[in-house]
Amino acid sequence: MSVDFDAKMFERDRDKILILSDFNTDILAGLFANDVNAPAVTASSAGFSQVFTALLSPDPALWEHKRAALIWVRPEAVSEVFSKAKLMEPVDHDTALREVEAFCDPIIAARSRVPTILIATLHIPDEERGYGLLDLQLGLGIRSLLARMNQRMAERLSGRKGLFLLEAARWFACANPINHKMWYLAKVPYSNDVFKAAIGEVKAALRAVRGQARKVVICDLDETLWGGIVGDLGWENLRLGGHDPIGEALADFQRELKALTQRGIILAIVSKNTESVALEAIEKHPEMVLRQNDFAGWRINWNDKAQNIADLMKDLNLGLESAVFLDDNPAERARIAGALPEVLVPDLPKDKMLYASALRRLDCFDSPTVSNEDRNRAAFYNAERDRRISLQRADDVGSLDEWLRTLRIKVQAEPINDLNRQRAGQLFNKTNQMNLTTRRMTDVELENWANADNRKLWTFRVSDKFGDSGLTGIASVEMLGDEALVTDYILSCRVMGKRVEEAIIHQVAESARKLGAKKLIAIYKPTAKNEPSLAFWRGSGFEYESEN
């Protein structure tokens, strides 16, 4: 499922991508232009069968202003051996693998010309039976050879920053994937349905590398996570697990949700229910896969769900554009979609046995990397939930400062290195609120920038008595004579408002002073979401000068 945006956003965020292919991509480019899902894309072709020429071309006009390149070729364009294998000639499969490596080398080199390169895996239509029964036999079958070629390509490109393989086989799951007549008429081998599926995958990838992945799944309870109304039936009589097909399907649905947490997605609840009754069901029902500690927060009451979602996301310090809302009730879905258009509200199937399948098909969680911080994000947010509860119960503690002292917060600064570089790159591209300039850089670009003699960049890890929040801050300065320019000041929403902000500024100021700076300057670049950064800097003790 793709994410829809309004027309103004569609035009403002239009990306330019270059298509490199061994077939005519005019129709594909046209479908890109007309697709309404974000991001808006203008696609241009490097020319029919000009893949290697384009990859090796130093011509800046070909690559200028391109955000990404899509390489989509038939296996015959990669390997002469494969072409012969399709004709049932005896061939050396290892030679084909060397041809794949030769195909990958200019792709790796082209990464310096464009931030992101998407490469479709090699595919042949299902109608091509090859050797039939023997087609997966090692050293003989065509599909055996194709699988090895794709594996070699994955091995060759693995770990290369900005290079991503797209599983093309998914695009051919439509009813009529091949267009034989159009191949002979215009060298267009595939149907529009295949092209549209590819466009969906490409746009999901572009959203991922732009840091626009969804981060939170907010679930209803009754008839969504379990079958039945807990307030009427009691938790003992809910349909969940067991030998009931609906109950078994809903348990699998919960397993799919829990699996998302391993990718860094956090779970939350918004449900019209009595909180004590609902939480009792979550903790006591023997077939519950998800327990209370799996949820970063909840709003379980009889209030309007739209307001509950807004309040919950505020507690989580995340924007509404980070949320996905799952509810069996079409009326509630319509309410959220109308009141909170930033929230993604997919239509769940009427048949609960299809819930898990619908969740697996969502493409809004794609991310270019998965770090240890991602895998531990649920624990981070659960600890933050405990902190909020601690604050709510802190009437006897007194002031906010006194409560913060009880947390025993620690902030650890370290320069960028191989261990923290990936997570630092994620913060650069995902953090919007406490972000001074919102400039976007990959982890490699970030490291290269920081290597200059007149620049310093630090990452910051934050922990307290409730747990480790991980690498949640970045700051950098650039020395310009006797002035130090704060180039980046980034802080995850997880630790905002706990005086971590001041600790980071102190580190920056002291380091700049030791480098000989007599003046520290921070230039705020406003965006639609980073006003919290301005509010902090205006209250930080620095002299504020408005351009107006």
N, C-alpha and C positions, 0 to 999 in steps of 0.2 A: 504494500500500500504506500502511496506517495503522499507528500505533504503539499497542500494547496496554500497559495499566498495571493494577496490582492494584486491588482494590475500595476499599481505604482511600484510596488516592491519588485514585481516581475521585470519591469523595464530597468529599474535602477541597478539590479544585481545581475544583469545579463552577462554571461560568461562567453568568451570566445574559445572554441576548441578546434583543433586541427585533426582531421580524420585521415589516416594513412591506411590504404586498403588496396587489394588486388582486384576489386570489383567496383562497379559504378555506385557511388554513394550519394548521388543527387537526391534520390528519394529520401534516404536517411537524413540528409541535411535539412530537407524540407520539413520532415516530421519533427526534427529537433526544434525548428523555429516555431512550429504550431503547438507544441506540447505545453500545457498550462501549468505543469508542476514545477516547483522551484528546484534548482535555480533556472532562470531563463537562460537559454543557450543559443548562440549563433555558431553554427558549425560550417566549416569550410574544408574542402578536400585538397590534399596535396597533389592530386592528379591520379588518373587511372593507372594502377600498377607502378606507382612511383614511390613505393615504400622505402626501399634502400636509398634511392636518390635523395629523398626528403630527409631521411635520418642522417645522412652524411653531409647534407647541404649546409654550408656556412652562411647562406643568404639570410640576413636578419629579417627581411620582409616576410619570409615564410613563417617565422616563429614569433614575430613581434606581437606583443599584447595577448598572446595565447595563455590562458590559464591552465589548459590541459591538452593532451593529445590522446586520441583513441587509435590504437593499432588493432585492426581486425582483418585478418587474412585467412584464406583457405590453406590447409596444410600443404597443398601442392606448391604454394608460393614460398614455403619455408624449405622444403626438401625435395630435391630431384629424385632421391631414392623413394620417397613416398609416392611420387607420381608413378614410378615404375611398379611399385608394390600394388597400386590400385589396378594395374593392368595384369596382375597375377604373375609378374616376372619375379624370378628368384633374386633377392637383394640382400645386402648386408645391413641389418638393422642398426648396427653400431655406427655405420657411416651416416645414417639419418640423424643419429643423436649428435654427431659432430656438426652436421648442418644446422641443427637447432642452436647449438652454442654459437655458431657463426651468425645466426639470425639475432641472437640476444646481444651480441657485442655492440652493434651500433645503437641499439635501444638504450643500453647503459650509457653510452657516450652522449646521447641526445638529452639525457637528464639535465645537463647543464644549460639547456636552451629553454626548458619549460618546467614549471614546478611539479607537475603531476603527469605521469604517463600511465594510461590504462591499457592493458593488453588482453584481448580476448583469447581464451584458450582455444586450441585447435579442435575442430569439430567436423564430422561428416554426418550427413543425414541418416536417419534410421533406416531409410529404404535401401541403403547400400549394405548388402549382406556380406560382402567380401567373401571369405572362405566359409561362411555359414557356421556350421557346427565347430569348425576349427579356427574361427576368426579371433579367438582370444589365446590361441596357442602361441607360446613364446617362440620368437624367431620365425614365425610364419604369418600369423593372422594380421590383418590390416588394423583392426581395433587394438590388438596387442601392441603393435608398433605405435599407434596414435597415443595410447595411454603412456607409453614410455617417453614419447616426445614431449607430451605435456608435463610429465614428471621432471624431465631434464630441464625444461624451460623454467619450471617452478624453482628447481634447485639453483639454476644459474642466476635468476633474478631475486632470489630470497635475500632479505636483509638490505636490499638496495633502497635507499630513501627515495620516496616519491614514485616508486614503481609498484603497480598493483595488478595482479592477474584477476580477470573477471571470468566466472564460470559460464561459458557460452552455451553449454548444453541446456541450461535452464530456459534459454530464449526460444528453444525449438520445441517446447512442450505444447504448442498450440495445435489446432486441428490441421492446418495446411501450411506447414513451414516453408515448403519449397515452391518456387515459382519458375517452372521450367520454361514456359513461353517467354517470360521477361528476360531470362538469361540470354536466349537467342536473339531477342529483339533489342535489348539494351544493356546486356551484361549486368543485370540485377538478379542475383541468385536466390534471394529470399523474399518471403512475403512481408507485407506491411506489419503483420502481427509479430513476426520475429524482430523487425526493426523497432517496434514500439516496446517490446520487452527489453531489448538492449538499451533503449533510451532510459527506461526506468532504472535499470541497473547502473548506467553511467551517472545519472543524476543523483542516485543514492550515494555513489562514490564521491561525487563532487561535494555533496552536503557533508559527508564524513570528513573530508580533508579540510573543509572550511570550518570545522568545529560546530556543526549544526545538528549533531546527533541528539536525540531525545535522551534524557537522563533519568526520568522518573516515570514509573507506571503506577497510576492511582486506580485502585480497584474498589468496586462495590462489593458487598458481601452476599446478601440474599439472592439466590438464583444466578450468581456470578462465580464466586469462589466455592460455593456449595449449593446444593439443591434444596429448595424449601425456604420458609420464613422462620428464622430462629426464634423470633418473639412469639410465634404461634405454636410451633412444633416442639420447642426445646432442642438443645444441641444434640441430645441422644437420638433424635428422629430425623436428622438432616440426611440428605442423600449425598454421600461422599465415600468413595472407596467401596470396598466389599465386592459382592457378586452382582451389584446393580450396574448395568451398562452406563447410565447417566453418572452415577457416583464414581465409577472407575474413570470415566472421561474427565470429570472435574478434578479428580486427584492428579491425573496426567497434566491438566491445565496448570495446576499449582506447581507441578514439577518444572514445567516450561518457564513459569515465572521465576522460580528459584534459580533456574539455570541462567537467567538473564543477570542475576546478581553477580555471577562469576565474570561477567563482561563489564561490570561497573555500573549496571543499572540499579537504582534503588527502588524499593517498593513502598507504597503508602496506601492508606485506606480512607475512603470517604463513603459513608454509608448512613442511611436513615435507619437508626436502630437505637436501642438503649445500650449505652457503652458497656456497662457491666455484663449484660447478657451476651453481647457479641464477643467481648474479650474472653469470657468464660468458655464459649464455644471454640475459640481459636486455641486456647490452652488445653482444653479437656477432651475434645473429640479425638479419638484414637487414630483416625484416618487423615487428620490434617497434616499436610506436608509443610505448610507455612505456619510458623508460630509467631508469637508476639515479637520476639527479637529479630524476626526477618523484616519487620516494617520500621522504616525510619520515622514514621509519624502517622497520625490518624486524626480524623474528625468524625466521630461516631455520635450523632445526635439527630435531632429532628429538624434542623435548620436547612435552609436552601443549600443545595450542593454546590452551586456556583460560588457562593460566598465562602463555603467551607474549603473549596479548592484554592481560592485566592489566599485565604488565611494560612492554609497549610503550606503553600509554596513560599509565602513570605517567611514562615518559620524556618523553612529549609534554606532560605536565602538563595532561591533559584527563581529564574524568570518563568512565566507561564509557558513560554515557547519551549521549555524543557520537558513539558508534561504530556503524557498519554493517559487518557481516561477510558477505563473499561467498565461498561455497565450493560446489563441485559435489557434494560428498559429503554425503548426508543424515545419515550417522552423525556426522560432524564438526559439522554444523549443529545437530543435536540436543544434542551435547555442550556447545556454546557457549551455546545457548538455555537449557539447564538450569543450567549453572554460572554464567553471567553474564547474568541476566535483563534487566539494563539495556541490553545490547547488542541492537540490532535485527538479526535474522537472517532475511532474506527467503528464501523457497524459490526457488532458481533452477530454471528449466524443465529437463526432461530433455534437450530438444533445444537444443544449443548455438547454433543459428541464431536462437534467441529470446532469448538473453542480453541483447543491446543493448536490445531492446524492453522487457524486464522492468525493466532499469535506468531507462529513460526514464519508466516509470510510477510510480516511487517518489515519494511526496509529502513525504518527510521532510527534504528539503534546502531547502524554501521559506524565503525570508528577505524581510523587508519592504524592505530596501535592499541595494544592491551598491556598496560603496565601493572606492576604489583599494587600501585595505589588504586588502579581501577578494580582489581580483584578484591581489594579490602575496603572499597568505598561503602558498602553496606555497613560494615563494622564502624567505619568513621561516623556515618550518619546516625547509627544507633547510639554511639557514644555522645554525639551532639544532642540527641533526644534526651539522654540522661542528664546532660548539662542543663537543658531547658527545664526539665522537671526539678532539678536541683535549684535553679533560680526561682522557680515558682514557689518553692518551699522555703525560700531563704529569708522569710520575714524577720527571723531572729538574728540574721547575719548583719543586717543594717544596709549600708550603702553598697552601690555597685562595685566600687573599688574594693571594699572588704570581701565581697563575694568572689571577685576575680582573684584575690589573694588566696582564697581557699582552694582554687583550682590548681595552684602550683604550676602555672604555665611556663614552659620552657621553649625558647626560640633558638634554633641552631642554624648558623650561617655557614655556607661552604661554597667554594667556586664551582662553576659548571664542570662536570667531568663525565666519563663514560657511563657511570652508574646512574647519574641523575638527568642526563641529557634528554632522554626520551620523555620523561615526565615534565621536564621544563618546557619542551616543545609543545606538549599538550596544554599546559597552562597558558602559553602564549596564544594559542589558537582557540581556546575555549572560554577564557575568562573575559567577561564583558563589563561587569559592574565596577569593581575596584581595579581599574586598568587605566593608567594615566593617558596613554596614547592609542591603545588598541591596535598597535601595529602587529601584523601577523608574520611569523617566521617559522620555518621548519627547524627541527632540532639541529640539523647540520648547519643551516644558515646562521642559526643562533650562535653555535660554537665558533664558526668562522668570524662572525662579527666581534665576539668577545675576545678573540685572539689578538686584536690590535693592541699595540703598546699603550695607547692612550685611553683604553677602555677597561672597565672592570664590571664583572657581572657576578652576582651572588644568588644562590638559591637558599630558601629558608624552610626548615622543617619545624613543625609545631606539635607539641604534646602537652598533656596535662594529666591530672590524676585519673581521668576517665579513659585515657588511651592516647594513641598516636594518631594525629591528623594527617601525617605524611608530609610530603613536599607540597607546600601550599602557598609559597610566596617567591617572587623574583624581583630583584632590583638591579639596575645597572646605571653606571655613570660614564660620561665621556668627558675627558679633560680637554678644555679649549683655552689654552693659556693658563691664566690663574683662576679660571672659572670652571666649575664642574656642572655639567648638564645631566640632570636625571633623565635618562633616555627611556627607561622602563620602570614602572612601579606597578606590580601586579600582585593581587592577593585573592586567594580563593574565598568564595562566599562562606565556606565552612568555618573560617576563623575570624571573620569580620566582627568588629565591635568588642574585641577582647583585649584591646591595647597592643595587639601584635603590630598594628600599623605603626605605632610610635616606636616600637623596638626596631623595626626595619629602617625607619628614617634615621634613628640614632646611629645604626650601623653605617648607613650611607654617608651621613654627615661626618662621622669620625674618620671614615676611610678617605673621604674627599679631602679632609683637612690634612691628613698625613701625606697625601699626594701633592700637597702644596696649594690647594684651592683656597682662595679668599672669599669666594662667593659660590653659593649653591643655588642652581636655577632648575625649576621644573616647569615645563610647558605643557599645559593641559590641552588636549585636543578633544572637543566634545563629540559624543556620539549619542544615539538614541537611548543608550543603556548605562553609560558610565558616569552619570551624575553623582552617585555615591563617592566616586573618586574626587570630584570637585569639592563636595561637602567636606571630605576629610582634609584635603589640602588647605582649604580656607580656614579650617579650625586648628591647623597644625602648628601655628606660631610663625609661619613664614609670611612675609609681606606679600599681599595679593595685589596684582596689577591687572586690571581688565583691559582687553584690547579696545573695548568700547569707551 
